[in-house]
Amino acid sequence: MEIVAKNRTSSPTTAATGHHAPTSGWWRPQDDPKPYRYIQRGQTMPAVDGAQALWTLIHELDPSQRVSQGNR
């Protein structure tokens, strides 16, 4: 499976198990009603129940809205 390039005007952003997430946000496996999962840009897309999956980006997280996880 290949990563499909993002095109905001037509097809959604997708990434396959084993590939790196092209953007941070909430992702959902295609054809799977399970809850969404937050995946950060660069993380490896996970398998679903041990099987390959094609993930679809549901909501991209704007970098300006990220919460710092460092010491406050």
C-alpha positions in Angstrom: 0.0 0.0 0.0 1.2 3.5 -0.8 0.6 6.9 0.9 -1.9 8.9 -1.1 -1.0 12.6 -1.5 -3.2 15.1 0.2 -5.5 17.1 -2.1 -7.9 19.3 -0.1 -10.2 19.8 -3.1 -11.0 16.1 -3.9 -9.7 13.0 -2.1 -9.0 12.7 1.6 -5.5 12.2 3.1 -4.7 8.5 3.6 -1.8 6.5 4.9 -1.2 2.8 5.1 -0.1 0.7 8.1 3.7 0.8 8.3 4.0 4.3 6.6 4.6 7.5 8.5 1.7 9.9 9.1 2.0 12.8 6.8 0.2 15.1 9.3 -0.9 15.2 12.9 -4.6 14.7 13.6 -7.4 12.3 14.2 -7.3 9.2 12.0 -9.7 6.3 11.4 -9.1 3.0 9.6 -11.2 2.8 6.5 -14.3 0.6 6.7 -13.9 0.3 10.5 -16.4 1.8 12.9 -13.9 1.8 15.8 -13.1 5.1 17.5 -10.7 7.5 15.9 -7.1 7.6 17.0 -4.8 10.6 17.4 -1.6 10.1 15.5 1.2 12.7 15.3 3.0 13.6 12.1 5.9 11.2 11.5 4.5 8.3 13.7 4.2 5.0 12.0 0.6 4.1 11.1 -0.5 1.1 13.2 -2.1 -2.2 12.3 -5.7 -2.8 13.3 -6.2 -6.1 15.2 -2.9 -7.3 13.7 -3.8 -6.6 10.1 -2.8 -4.0 7.5 -5.1 -1.0 7.3 -5.6 2.1 5.2 -6.1 5.1 7.5 -8.1 8.2 6.6 -7.4 11.6 8.2 -10.7 12.8 9.8 -9.5 16.0 11.4 -6.1 17.6 10.9 -4.6 19.4 13.9 -3.4 22.9 13.2 0.1 23.2 14.6 -0.8 26.5 16.3 -3.4 24.7 18.4 -1.1 22.1 19.8 -0.7 22.0 23.6 2.9 21.9 24.9 3.6 18.8 26.9 6.7 20.3 28.5 7.1 21.6 32.1 4.8 24.5 32.8 
